[in-house]
Amino acid sequence: MSTPISPRVLVVDDFETVRLLLAKNLRELGITNIVQAENGKEALRLIIEAEQNNAKFDLVFVDWNMPVMDGHELLLAVRKLLNFKDLPFVMVTSNSDDGAVVSAIRSGVSEYVLKPFDTASLQRTIERVLVRFKTVTD
């Protein structure tokens, strides 16, 4: 993936191995500005701090199932904040339950990626999200 500007991406998962794998796949796509969080509460703090420091995230990859604050709770909390209603959110999960998918869509998730993922599926997802939300400009 060749983008003129590398988007700033937040990767949120309680398993370090998954965060590292996702970050590795993103780097293979040319995305190098990656920040990691291990739960939704930490991610929410990072999202708010980044905005306060004029360093907003362009895209968030978040696991559905996490302790402290799960991905759905994080999505709901972020969507309530005025400045983040359009922040692209990609839910990354092994949960393919139709009810969970519908709930995530109703809550404002941008895309849904099932584990296990590969670089090609991430690339397609990122391209759809970035085109739709126009977070990376020429």
C-alpha angles and dihedrals in degrees: 000000000000115000122169090226123033108233118234106246132192116205115198122187133131091224113077091204091059092046091051093047092049091047090050091051091048091051089051086058092052096259108133104157096088129153122187133211129181099213143012095261092057090044093052090052091049092048092052094044092048091054091048089052094048091248102111121179116249095201139012126206109194135179116232098219116052137134123249094024121003127216095262092051089049091050091050092048093049094046089055091059111089097221094051105047090110100038104131111244124192114193110213113195148134089227107106094168109140091224092056092048092050091047092051092048092049089050092055106264111165099208140354124222122189122217129269092054131176134205093261094053091047091050092053091048094048092048092051092048097044093047092047096047097030092220094149115057132188 
